[in-house]
Amino acid sequence: MNDHQLGSRLRQQILADLQRGIDRDGRGLQALVGDFCGDDELPLLPALRYLVLSPAFTNALGQTPPLAADTALQLRLQRELEPMFSRAICQRMGMVVGGLLALPEPSVAMAEPPGERAPRPAPSSGSTSGNNAAGCALFVLLGAMAGMLVAGVAGGLIWLVLSTRPLQTGSPGPASPGSTPEPALTPAKPVAPVPLQPAPMPSQQASPERAISTVQQLYEHLSSGNHDAARQLFGPAAADQFDAGFFSQFSEVRVSDLHEAGRNGSSINLDGVVTFVYPDGSSQVESRSYTVDTASQPARINASSFGAVLKARS
């Protein structure tokens, strides 16, 4: 299926859930879009998860009717994605949003700019024979010119070889009386090759301490509502995992038991435990993994994924 059809199928499922009284929260919508994405749609998954958690999408879902076919709403949803994702992803997401809002799919003919492919007039039989005759004459002329060029180049090369050959190739004869003998040429000594020095190793190695500190700082900013500072600590690929709208529903979020699970160059893989505290005092505990690039300034989280629910909300 294409991107527009993906949006249409998501719309049908979301509206069907609403009719059955199923009110999906942000985590439920993220799981839903993951179920609909195949191999061709996997590059769109981070943008889709970010979109369904955006305030604009939440507002559109709560309207009557939900997800109305409105081009102004389509533009608003696309603008939610532009600061976070590449232009190619945003263009594909424009088709998905069109399907989500039941807007018509643009046709191929309209997508191609006018005048891009102008039809060429078919040549008449008379002009075809004239063109063939002119082509033959041109081919003969070019062949003659090419032959003259090859002959000229060959003659020049022969002259160059003859002019650079020494007049005598034999052994030098005895010097005539009174003449000054020419000094013998001393062969140049071979230059010893300079050994290559190994490239210096980078001074900064992967630091688990920096990675752990970055994850801890991120959750401190998210818990206190300082989302501008939080955005400096994760990359676009992990933006859907740290949406401000999702974390605003908790009174406190904290991370603990962070430990190294592996590394690849300057990237450190961490496992940890996240505790979500709701305003009513209840809490839920989940395991989560992180990939942190410690070579960037500051260290940045490039990926994060949910592990399992260790303790359900109680």
N, C-alpha and C positions, 0 to 999 in steps of 0.2 A: 504494500500500500504506500501511497505517497504521503507527504507531510500534511496536506489538507485533509486527507481521509483519516489520518491519525487524530487530528483535532476533532473531526466529526464523531469518531468512535468514542473518544473521551467524553464529549458532550452528551452523547446518548446514555453512557453509563452513569455519569454524574446526575443527569436529570431523572433517570430511572431510580437511582438511589434516593433522591429527594422525594419522589412520589411514594416510595415505600416507607418513608419516614426515617431513612438512614442518613444521619447528619455526620458526614465525615469531617474530622478535624484535620489540622495541617499534616500530621503524621500519616493519617489515613489516605489523604490525597497524594502524598508523596509515594506511598506504597502502590496506589492505583496507577499512577503514570508509569511506575517501574514495570508493572505487569503488562502494559500495552506496548512497551518499547521492545522491538526486535533488534537484530544486529544492525540494520540500516539506520535505526533511530537512536542507537546508544549515544552518539555524539550530542543528541539533543536532551538527554536525561538530566544533566545538571541544570540546564536552563528551564526545563519543565518543572522540576522540583522547586526552583527558585520562584517561578511564576505563580504556582498554586499557593505559595505562602505569602505573596505580596499583598499589601493592603488593597490595591486596585482590584485584584482578582477576588479577594474576600468580600469586598463591597459589591462587586458585580454578581456574585453568587447569592447575596442576600436580597437583591432587588426582585421586584415582581414585574414581569417574569424574570427568572434568573438567566444570566448570560444572554442578554438581549442582543439581537443582530444590529449593532450600532457601530458605524465606522469610527466615530469619535472614541468609543470604548476600545476598539481595536488599536487605535493609535496610542491610547493611554497605556494599555498593557504592553505594547512593544517598547514604549519609552522606559518601562520598568527594567527591561533587559539590557538596553543599550550601554549603560555605564559598566556593566559587569561582564559582558560576553563579546566575542569577536563579531565582526560585521557579517561573516558567512553564516554563523550560527543565528544571528538576529534575522537575517533574510529568510532562513528556513523556518524560524519560529513565527515569522509573519504569516506563512501559509498555515501553520498549526493553529494560530490564534484565529485566523479566518474560519477554519473548521469548527473551533470551539464556540464561535459566535454565530454559526449557521450562515455565514456570508458566502456568496457564490465564489466558486473556485475560478481564478483567472484562466482564460483559455490560452493555448499555446500561440494562437495567431495574434492575440492582443499582447502577449508577453514579448513578442519579437518586435523591435522598433520598426516603424514604417520606413520604407525605402531601403531597408537593409539588404534585401535580395530582390533586385529588379530583374524581371524576366528578359532574357536576351532574344532579339528577333531572329527567326530562322533564316539563314542565308538562302537566296534564290539559286537556281541551277546555273544561271549565267554568271553570277558573281562568283560561284564556286569554281567554275572552270578558269575564270580570269585570275582568281587568287592562286590556283594551282600552277598556272603558267608563270606568274610572277614569283612564286615560291621556288620553282625550278631554276629560274634565272638567278635569283639571289643565292641559291645553294651553289651554283657553278662559280659565281663571283667570289663567294667566301672561300670555296675550295682553292681557287687560284691564289688568293691572298695568303691563305694558310701555307701553301707550298713555298711561296716566295719568302715568307717569314722564317720557315724552318731552314731553308737554304742559307739565308743571311745569318742566322744564329750559328749554324754549323761552321760556316766560313770564319766567323769571328772567333769561335773556340779554337779552330786549327791555328789561326794567326797568333792567338794568345799563347798557345802551347809552344809554338816554334820560337816566338820572341823571348820566352823566359828560359829556354834551354841554354846551358853553358856552351861556349864555342869549343872547348876541349874537355873531353871526358876521360882522357888517358892520364898516365902518371906525369908529373911535371918534369921537364928536361933539366939538364944542368944549367946553372946560372951562367950568363955571359960574363966575361972578365970586366971588372970595374963596376958591375951592377950590385946593388944592395939587396941582399936576400930578404925576402919578406918574413916577418916573424911567424912562427908556427902558432896556429890557433890552439889554445888550451881548452879541452872539453869542459863544459860547465859541470860543476858538481851537482848531483841530484839533490833536490830539496827534500829533507825528511818530512813526512806528513805530520801535521800537528794533530795530536790525539784529541778527539772530541771529549769535551767535559760533560759529564751527566748533568741533565737539567736539575736545578735545585728543587727539592721537595717543597710543596707548599707548607708555610709555617702554621697555617690554621687547619687543624684536623677536626673531624666530626666530634661535636661536643654533646654528649647526652644531657649534661647539666643545662646547657643553653636551650635544648629542645624542651626539657621538662619545665624550665622557667617560662618559656613562651606559652605553653599550654595553660599553665597556672594563671599567667597574666590575662590571657584571653577570657577565661571564665570569670575572673574578677571584674573585667570591664563589662562583660555580658550581664553579670548579676547586678552591677551598679547602674546599668542603663547607659554606660558610656560607649555607644556603638561606633562613634567615629574612631576612637582609639582601638576598638576591637578590630575594625576593618584593616588596620595596618598590620595585623598579625596573621592573616590568612589570604591565600591567593584566590583568583576567580574560580578555579576548579573546585574549591571547597566552600564557596560562598553559600550554596544551598543548604549546607549543614549548620550554618551559624546565622540564620535569618533573625533579624531584630524582632519581627512580629511574633515569631514562635517563642522566643525567650521572654517576651514581655508578659506572658501569662503566669510566670513563676515569681515568687517573692525572693527566692534565692536559688542559685545554681553553683555547685562546687564540684571540684575534681580532686580525686585522691588516688593513692596507690599507683602512681605513674612509674613505669619501669621500661627499660629498653627491651625491645623484642627483635631487633635486627638493625642492620645499617647497610647503605649502599653509597659509597663515596662520602659526601658531606651530608647525606640524608639519613636521618635517624627515625626508626619505626618505634613507636611507643604504644603500650597498652595501659589503660587506666579505667577508673570507676567514676561515673558521673551521678550525682544526687540532685534531683529536681524537687524543690520544695514549693508546694502550692500555697496560695494565700490562706487557705483554711488549716494549714499546719500539716496536711498529709504530704507524703513524699514517695518518689519512685526512684529506684536505683538501677542503673544500666551499665553494661560494659561497653567500651568504645576504643577504637584504635586510631592512631594519628601518624602521619608522615610529615616530618619537619625538616626543612632545608636550613641547616645551621650556617651555611656559607653566605647567605644573604644578610643584609643589614636593614632592619632587624631580622632575626630568624623568623621564618614564615611557614605556616602550616599549608601544605599543598594538597593534602587529602585527609579525609576522616570518614569513618564508617561505623555504623551501629553494630554492636556485637550481640548482646542478649539482655533480656530483662532479668536482673538478679533478684529484685524485690519489687513486686507489683505495688501500685499505689495503695497506701493504707494510712 
